Amino acid sequence: MRFTANLALALTLGLRAAADVLPGLPTVPYTTTGGTLSSNFFKRIIVDEQFADAVDDKGETLIPPTLLSFAETFSEDLASVLNLSIPVTTGTAAEQGSIFLTLDEDASKFKDAAGRETSEGYALNVTIDGVRITAASPLGAWWGTRSVLQQMVLGDGAVELGYGVDSPGWGTRGMMLDIARHYFPPSFLIEMCAYMSFFKQNTFQLHLSDNLYNNVAIYSRERQLSLYAAFRLLSDDPALAGLNKRANESYTREVFDDVQAKCAARGVTILPEIEAPGAGDLAVEGESGAEQRFETVECVEPRDDPGHAGYLGGFPAVVSDEDGEALVGEYTRFVDSMNDYITSTSGKKVRIWGTFSPSSGGDVNKSVSIQHWANFEANPLFDFVNNGYAVLNSGDYIYTVGKWSEWYGHELSLDFIFHGSLDGTAFAPNVFDRENATNNAARDSPALLGHIAPQWNDFGPNATTVTEAYQGRDGLPALADKQWGGEVAEEAYGGLFGKLQPAAPGQNLDRRISSVGATIVEPI
């Protein structure tokens, strides 16, 4: 899928591309032809008028932006990052001094790691006349604009002449944030989407409901009822009264729609996760006089539970959580019932955390995808991939936990990202086990959906500031490179990160304050 490249030499800030790859995060397969094109040469962004209103209908988002919309966001980014004023127009062909965005109706040119067509691929061609991005879909064109913007930043406004075809190895690439046990304002979520998008991650999974750990073996009823718990979606539907008890730390439908729309505008899909039936304290609290176990809500048919129907609209998927081993049969029935209900009423898909193997009774319908998280719970290759399930890798080897954890760090491990395979080479989404390679899927396995790195808040709202969740800052671009299938080397990463990270548009997660002048403090 990719050209070979040797990036072992350190990339200083002034060093330019090798002949067959452009340095970036992710790297871009590319053949240089000699020379550069200055950003001052560009006069307009031209969107092919026959595709201006086209959208990517093969992705997970339900609100895909048009090609024209992506172009307008690109223009705004050029202004904010490089102070370039390049207006957007539509037309039938490229012009000298233009960045031309168009689509290729032959999607067979763009393949993922399994050799399947992907709508996220694009071709980049830079000549002395201008830049042409030809993509499989508007989303693919958007990723092409990220490459162009990164090259302008790295090249101090210049782009290498040449050509290349680029596409992601896997369709799901991103992060997960536990916003159930720690509230994050909508603006923070939107900024995180912008940061992720610059490095071509396309999925932000939001863990919307949960409670602090409930040790049912020793906790009294009073202690269980006092545990911090939250359901972050706020509805005025009477059927859901009592479910949300933290109105000031919640998202109304309008607010959550706005988050989804602004993230989608940058190619990032919000994947909402509703935790059920495990960790069900909130559902119990929401039912006056309920006598269920607190840790696990009694399984009910979805059609009898208005709470489920009330939150399905607008979601691309619903993720279910694990249950106790003694109730694996009930858990499987619950998942299958939810799957039948959701797919028949909304056409959406269901994903569950991969805790119970089919052999232990967790033989859910194979249309349900599995989000693998722990090798001590199930073997993702032998239990799921080899049994016909699609699997998303979220292995706990790269878990992070806010503030502190006995088992996990609070920053993404660069050592794991660059040496996470058994042989010491870089991590890839097919790597489930860094100690036993026979437990890893083939890189080109069609069962692999991709990779999401979770950040949990196991100890509740204990952060000094919400920006503590931005502690994945330094590792996220490196991880994004590996999730895409990029080839950036550890030796090159520091230089690339140092130039690209401050330039990520649409966010100010570092909370930088621009100075109005060179003098910060005037001596008295």
matplotlib code that plots the C-alpha trace (Angstrom):
import matplotlib.pyplot as plt

x = [0.0, 2.9, 6.2, 9.2, 11.2, 14.1, 13.5, 16.2, 18.2, 17.2, 14.9, 16.1, 13.7, 15.2, 15.6, 13.2, 11.6, 13.2, 12.5, 9.6, 7.9, 7.0, 7.7, 4.5, 2.2, 1.2, 3.9, 2.8, 3.9, 5.3, 7.8, 9.5, 10.3, 12.5, 11.8, 9.1, 6.1, 5.7, 2.4, 2.4, 1.8, -1.7, -4.5, -7.6, -9.0, -11.1, -13.7, -14.7, -18.3, -19.7, -18.7, -19.2, -22.2, -20.9, -20.5, -18.9, -21.7, -19.4, -18.1, -19.7, -20.9, -24.5, -23.7, -20.9, -19.7, -19.7, -16.5, -17.2, -17.6, -14.3, -12.7, -14.0, -12.6, -9.3, -9.3, -9.9, -7.0, -4.6, -5.6, -5.3, -2.1, -0.1, -1.9, -2.7, -5.9, -6.9, -10.6, -12.7, -14.6, -16.1, -15.0, -14.6, -10.9, -7.7, -6.0, -2.5, -1.9, -4.9, -5.4, -7.9, -10.1, -11.9, -13.1, -12.1, -15.1, -12.7, -12.3, -10.2, -7.1, -7.4, -6.9, -6.6, -4.3, -6.7, -6.8, -10.3, -11.5, -11.5, -13.3, -10.6, -7.9, -6.5, -3.9, -1.7, -0.1, 2.0, 3.4, 4.7, 1.1, -0.4, -1.8, -4.3, -6.0, -8.1, -9.8, -12.2, -14.6, -14.8, -13.4, -10.4, -9.9, -10.0, -7.1, -5.3, -5.7, -4.2, -1.1, -0.8, -1.2, 1.4, 3.9, 3.4, 4.2, 7.2, 8.5, 8.1, 5.4, 6.8, 5.5, 7.7, 6.8, 5.8, 3.0, 1.7, -1.3, -2.2, -4.9, -5.3, -4.7, -7.7, -11.0, -11.3, -8.5, -8.8, -9.2, -11.8, -12.5, -14.3, -16.6, -19.0, -16.8, -15.4, -17.3, -15.7, -17.3, -18.4, -15.7, -13.0, -14.4, -14.6, -11.0, -9.9, -11.6, -9.6, -6.3, -7.1, -8.2, -4.9, -3.2, -5.9, -7.7, -11.3, -13.1, -13.7, -15.4, -17.2, -17.9, -21.2, -22.4, -20.7, -20.1, -17.1, -16.0, -18.7, -17.4, -20.7, -19.1, -18.3, -20.1, -23.3, -26.4, -25.8, -22.3, -23.3, -26.0, -23.5, -21.0, -20.3, -22.2, -23.3, -25.2, -24.1, -27.0, -29.9, -33.3, -36.7, -38.4, -40.6, -39.7, -36.2, -36.9, -34.5, -31.8, -29.7, -29.0, -26.3, -28.0, -25.2, -22.7, -24.5, -25.2, -28.6, -29.6, -28.8, -25.4, -24.5, -25.6, -23.4, -20.4, -21.0, -21.5, -18.3, -16.3, -17.7, -16.7, -13.1, -13.7, -14.1, -17.1, -18.3, -18.9, -21.2, -20.9, -23.8, -22.6, -25.1, -25.9, -22.7, -21.9, -25.6, -25.8, -27.3, -30.1, -31.0, -30.9, -33.2, -35.9, -37.6, -37.7, -35.8, -34.5, -32.0, -28.4, -26.5, -23.6, -25.7, -29.1, -31.6, -31.7, -34.9, -36.2, -35.3, -38.8, -40.0, -37.4, -38.1, -34.7, -33.0, -35.2, -34.8, -31.1, -30.7, -31.5, -28.4, -25.9, -23.8, -23.4, -24.0, -21.4, -22.4, -20.3, -19.4, -21.3, -20.5, -19.4, -22.3, -24.7, -22.9, -26.0, -28.2, -25.6, -25.6, -29.4, -29.3, -26.7, -28.6, -31.9, -30.4, -28.8, -32.1, -33.8, -31.2, -30.5, -34.2, -35.3, -32.4, -30.1, -27.2, -24.6, -23.7, -20.3, -19.4, -16.4, -14.8, -15.0, -16.8, -15.5, -18.0, -16.8, -17.8, -21.3, -20.7, -21.7, -23.4, -24.7, -21.7, -23.1, -22.0, -18.4, -16.0, -13.9, -11.0, -9.5, -7.7, -5.9, -6.7, -10.4, -10.4, -8.1, -9.0, -7.5, -8.7, -11.9, -13.2, -11.3, -11.1, -14.8, -16.0, -16.2, -15.0, -12.6, -11.5, -8.2, -8.3, -5.9, -5.1, -1.4, -1.9, -4.6, -4.2, -6.0, -6.5, -4.5, -3.1, -3.5, -1.8, -1.7, -1.8, 0.0, -1.5, 0.4, 0.5, 3.7, 6.0, 8.1, 5.1, 4.1, 7.5, 8.5, 5.1, 5.7, 7.4, 10.4, 10.8, 9.3, 6.4, 2.9, 0.2, -3.6, -3.1, -0.8, -2.9, 0.0, 3.5, 4.8, 3.3, 3.1, 0.9, -1.9, -1.7, -3.8, -2.3, -1.7, -4.0, -6.8, -10.2, -11.6, -9.5, -11.5, -8.7, -7.5, -8.8, -6.7, -8.9, -8.4, -10.3, -11.2, -11.4, -11.2, -13.9, -13.7, -10.3, -8.5, -7.3, -8.4, -10.1, -7.0, -5.3, -7.1, -4.8, -1.9, -2.0, -0.8, 2.8, 1.9, -1.3, 0.3, 2.7, -0.1, -2.1, 0.7, 0.6, -3.2, -3.0, -0.2, 2.5, 6.2, 7.5, 10.6, 11.2, 14.3, 12.3, 9.4, 10.6, 11.5, 8.2, 6.1, 7.9, 6.8, 3.4, 1.9, 1.7, 0.2, -2.8, -5.8, -9.2, -7.9, -5.9, -5.5, -2.1, -3.9, -1.3, -1.8, -0.5, 1.6, 0.7, 4.4, 7.9, 8.0, 6.3, 7.2, 8.1, 10.6, 9.8]
y = [0.0, 2.3, 3.2, 2.0, 4.7, 5.0, 7.7, 6.6, 9.9, 12.6, 15.2, 18.6, 21.5, 22.5, 19.1, 18.3, 15.2, 11.9, 11.0, 8.6, 10.0, 13.4, 13.8, 14.5, 13.1, 10.8, 10.5, 10.7, 8.3, 10.7, 11.0, 14.3, 15.7, 18.6, 22.1, 23.6, 25.8, 28.8, 29.3, 32.9, 31.5, 30.3, 32.7, 30.5, 27.2, 25.8, 23.1, 21.0, 22.2, 18.8, 17.5, 20.6, 19.2, 15.6, 13.9, 10.8, 8.3, 5.4, 6.7, 6.4, 10.0, 10.8, 14.4, 14.3, 17.7, 18.5, 19.0, 22.7, 22.8, 21.1, 23.5, 26.5, 25.1, 24.6, 28.2, 29.3, 27.1, 28.6, 32.1, 31.2, 29.1, 30.8, 34.2, 33.3, 34.7, 32.2, 32.4, 29.4, 29.2, 26.5, 25.8, 23.1, 22.9, 23.8, 27.2, 28.4, 29.3, 27.2, 24.4, 22.3, 19.8, 17.1, 13.5, 10.3, 8.1, 5.2, 4.3, 1.2, 3.4, 3.9, 0.8, 0.1, -2.5, -5.3, -4.3, -2.9, 0.3, 3.2, 6.5, 8.2, 8.0, 10.8, 11.6, 14.6, 16.2, 19.4, 21.0, 24.4, 25.4, 24.5, 21.7, 19.1, 16.9, 14.1, 12.0, 9.0, 11.2, 14.7, 13.2, 11.9, 15.4, 16.8, 14.5, 15.7, 19.3, 18.2, 17.0, 20.2, 22.3, 20.3, 20.6, 24.3, 24.5, 22.2, 23.9, 27.5, 28.0, 25.9, 22.5, 20.0, 19.4, 15.8, 13.3, 10.5, 8.4, 8.1, 6.2, 5.0, 1.3, 1.2, 2.9, 3.7, 5.8, 7.9, 8.4, 7.7, 10.0, 9.0, 12.0, 10.1, 10.2, 13.6, 16.3, 18.2, 21.3, 21.1, 23.6, 21.2, 18.3, 20.4, 21.5, 17.9, 17.0, 19.8, 18.6, 15.0, 15.9, 17.7, 14.3, 12.4, 10.7, 10.3, 9.0, 10.5, 8.0, 9.6, 7.4, 9.1, 7.1, 5.4, 5.3, 4.9, 1.4, -0.4, -3.2, -5.0, -7.6, -5.2, -1.9, -1.2, 0.0, 3.5, 3.6, 2.2, 4.9, 7.6, 6.7, 9.3, 8.5, 10.5, 10.2, 13.2, 13.5, 15.7, 15.3, 16.9, 13.7, 12.7, 9.1, 9.9, 11.9, 11.2, 9.6, 12.7, 14.3, 16.7, 19.1, 21.7, 19.2, 17.7, 18.1, 18.9, 17.6, 21.0, 21.2, 17.6, 18.1, 21.2, 19.2, 16.5, 19.0, 20.9, 17.7, 16.3, 19.6, 18.5, 14.8, 13.5, 11.4, 11.5, 7.9, 8.0, 5.1, 4.4, 2.0, -0.9, -3.2, -3.0, -0.1, 0.7, 2.8, 5.7, 3.6, 2.4, 5.9, 7.0, 4.5, 5.4, 2.4, 0.1, -3.0, -4.2, -5.0, -1.7, -2.8, -4.5, -3.4, -6.2, -7.0, -5.8, -5.8, -2.6, -2.0, -1.9, 0.6, 4.2, 5.2, 3.4, 4.8, 8.3, 8.5, 6.6, 9.5, 11.0, 8.3, 6.5, 3.5, 2.5, 0.7, -1.7, -2.6, -5.8, -7.6, -10.1, -13.6, -15.2, -13.3, -13.8, -15.5, -12.6, -10.2, -12.0, -11.8, -8.1, -7.4, -9.4, -7.7, -4.3, -5.2, -6.4, -3.3, -0.7, -2.2, -2.6, 0.8, 3.1, 1.2, 2.0, -0.5, -1.9, -2.4, -4.0, -4.3, -7.7, -9.3, -12.6, -15.1, -17.1, -20.2, -18.8, -17.9, -14.5, -15.7, -12.5, -11.9, -11.5, -8.2, -6.8, -5.6, -6.2, -3.5, -5.5, -4.1, -6.8, -10.0, -11.3, -11.2, -12.7, -13.5, -11.0, -13.2, -16.7, -15.7, -13.0, -12.5, -16.3, -16.6, -14.1, -10.9, -7.5, -6.2, -2.7, -2.7, -0.7, -2.8, -1.7, -1.6, 2.0, 3.0, 6.3, 7.3, 10.9, 12.2, 8.8, 5.1, 2.1, 0.2, 2.8, 6.0, 9.4, 10.1, 8.1, 6.0, 7.0, 3.9, 1.7, 3.6, 3.2, -0.2, -1.9, -4.9, -8.1, -7.4, -3.9, -2.2, 0.2, -0.6, -1.1, -1.8, -5.5, -5.9, -7.3, -8.8, -7.5, -10.6, -13.3, -12.6, -15.7, -13.8, -10.9, -10.7, -10.3, -6.7, -7.2, -8.9, -7.7, -8.2, -5.3, -2.1, 0.0, 1.4, 3.7, 4.7, 5.2, 7.7, 6.8, 8.8, 5.9, 8.2, 10.6, 14.4, 14.9, 17.0, 20.5, 21.6, 19.9, 20.4, 17.7, 15.4, 17.0, 15.1, 12.8, 15.8, 14.7, 11.1, 11.6, 12.6, 9.6, 7.3, 8.8, 8.0, 4.3, 4.2, 5.5, 3.2, 5.9, 5.4, 8.2, 7.0, 7.8, 9.8, 12.0, 12.5, 15.2, 17.6, 17.0, 17.4, 20.6, 22.3, 20.8, 20.7, 24.4, 24.8, 22.5, 24.7, 25.1, 24.8, 26.4, 23.5, 24.8, 28.0, 30.1, 33.9, 35.9, 38.9, 42.3, 43.2, 42.1, 43.5, 41.3, 43.2, 46.9, 47.6, 50.4]
z = [0.0, 0.8, -0.8, 1.2, 3.0, 5.2, 7.8, 10.2, 9.8, 12.2, 10.6, 11.6, 11.2, 7.9, 6.3, 3.5, 2.2, 1.0, -2.6, -1.9, 1.2, 2.5, 6.2, 8.1, 10.7, 9.2, 6.5, 2.9, 0.1, -2.5, -5.4, -5.6, -9.1, -8.0, -6.9, -4.7, -5.0, -2.7, -0.9, -2.1, -5.6, -4.8, -5.7, -5.1, -4.0, -6.8, -6.1, -9.0, -9.5, -10.5, -7.0, -4.9, -3.1, -3.0, 0.5, 1.7, 2.3, 3.2, 6.5, 10.0, 10.4, 9.7, 8.8, 6.2, 5.0, 1.3, -0.7, -0.9, 2.9, 3.5, 1.0, 3.0, 6.3, 4.5, 3.4, 7.0, 8.2, 5.7, 7.0, 10.7, 10.5, 7.7, 7.3, 3.7, 2.2, -0.5, -1.4, -2.4, -5.7, -7.9, -11.4, -14.1, -14.2, -12.4, -13.1, -12.7, -9.1, -7.8, -5.4, -7.2, -5.3, -7.3, -6.9, -8.8, -9.5, -9.8, -6.1, -7.0, -6.9, -3.1, -1.0, 2.7, 4.4, 3.5, -0.2, 0.0, -1.5, 1.0, 0.6, 2.6, 0.0, -2.2, -4.8, -4.5, -7.5, -7.2, -10.4, -11.3, -12.1, -8.8, -6.5, -7.5, -4.9, -6.5, -3.9, -3.5, -1.6, 0.0, 3.2, 1.3, -0.2, 3.4, 4.4, 1.3, 2.5, 5.8, 3.9, 2.0, 5.1, 7.0, 4.1, 4.0, 7.8, 7.5, 4.4, 5.7, 3.1, 0.3, -1.0, -2.8, -6.5, -7.1, -6.8, -4.6, -3.7, 0.0, 1.9, 5.5, 6.3, 8.7, 8.7, 12.4, 13.9, 17.0, 20.8, 23.5, 26.4, 29.6, 30.0, 32.3, 35.4, 34.6, 32.8, 29.9, 28.4, 24.7, 23.6, 24.9, 22.9, 19.8, 20.2, 20.7, 17.4, 15.7, 17.1, 16.1, 12.6, 11.8, 12.2, 10.3, 13.1, 12.3, 15.4, 18.9, 21.1, 24.1, 27.1, 28.2, 31.2, 34.1, 37.8, 40.1, 40.8, 42.8, 45.0, 45.5, 47.7, 50.5, 49.8, 51.7, 50.0, 51.2, 49.9, 46.5, 46.2, 47.1, 44.4, 41.8, 38.6, 35.6, 32.4, 30.3, 27.9, 29.0, 27.6, 28.4, 27.4, 30.5, 29.9, 30.8, 33.9, 36.7, 34.6, 34.4, 37.8, 36.8, 34.5, 34.8, 33.7, 30.8, 27.0, 25.7, 22.3, 20.8, 22.4, 21.5, 17.9, 17.7, 19.0, 16.4, 13.6, 14.4, 14.7, 11.5, 9.8, 10.3, 9.4, 12.9, 13.8, 17.4, 18.5, 21.6, 24.1, 26.5, 29.2, 29.7, 31.3, 33.3, 35.6, 35.7, 38.9, 37.0, 35.5, 39.0, 40.4, 37.7, 38.7, 42.0, 44.4, 42.1, 43.8, 41.2, 41.8, 41.6, 39.5, 36.8, 35.6, 35.1, 31.4, 29.8, 26.2, 24.5, 23.2, 26.9, 27.9, 26.7, 27.9, 25.0, 22.3, 23.6, 22.9, 19.6, 17.2, 15.7, 16.9, 14.4, 16.8, 20.4, 22.4, 25.2, 28.2, 29.9, 32.7, 35.4, 34.4, 36.3, 34.0, 30.7, 29.2, 30.2, 28.8, 25.5, 25.3, 26.2, 23.4, 20.8, 21.8, 21.5, 18.2, 16.8, 18.0, 16.9, 13.5, 12.7, 13.9, 13.0, 10.7, 13.0, 14.3, 17.7, 19.1, 22.5, 24.7, 24.1, 27.5, 27.0, 24.4, 22.3, 24.1, 27.4, 26.2, 24.7, 21.2, 20.2, 16.7, 14.3, 13.0, 16.4, 16.3, 19.1, 20.8, 22.3, 25.5, 27.6, 26.7, 30.2, 29.3, 25.9, 23.0, 20.2, 17.5, 18.4, 20.2, 17.8, 14.6, 13.9, 14.8, 12.2, 14.2, 13.2, 15.8, 16.9, 18.8, 22.0, 24.0, 27.5, 26.8, 25.7, 28.2, 30.0, 33.2, 34.4, 37.3, 38.6, 38.3, 39.8, 36.5, 33.7, 32.8, 32.1, 28.9, 25.7, 25.6, 22.8, 23.6, 22.9, 19.8, 18.2, 19.7, 20.4, 18.3, 19.6, 17.4, 18.6, 15.6, 15.7, 16.9, 14.3, 14.8, 14.2, 17.2, 20.1, 22.0, 22.2, 23.9, 21.8, 18.0, 17.4, 19.1, 16.6, 13.5, 10.0, 9.1, 6.1, 8.0, 6.7, 10.3, 11.7, 12.0, 13.3, 16.6, 19.3, 22.4, 25.5, 28.3, 31.4, 34.5, 36.9, 40.0, 38.9, 38.6, 40.2, 37.6, 38.4, 34.9, 32.0, 29.9, 31.9, 29.5, 26.8, 28.3, 25.3, 23.2, 22.7, 21.8, 19.8, 16.5, 16.6, 17.3, 14.5, 12.1, 13.1, 13.0, 9.5, 8.4, 8.3, 8.6, 10.8, 12.7, 16.3, 15.4, 13.1, 15.3, 17.7, 14.9, 13.1, 16.3, 17.3, 14.1, 13.5, 16.9, 17.4, 14.0, 14.5, 13.5, 15.1, 18.7, 21.4, 23.8, 24.9, 26.0, 24.3, 24.5, 21.6, 22.7, 21.4, 21.2, 22.0, 25.5, 28.1, 31.3, 31.4, 34.1, 36.5]

ax = plt.figure().add_subplot(projection="3d")
ax.plot(x, y, z, "-o")
ax.set_aspect("equal")
plt.show()
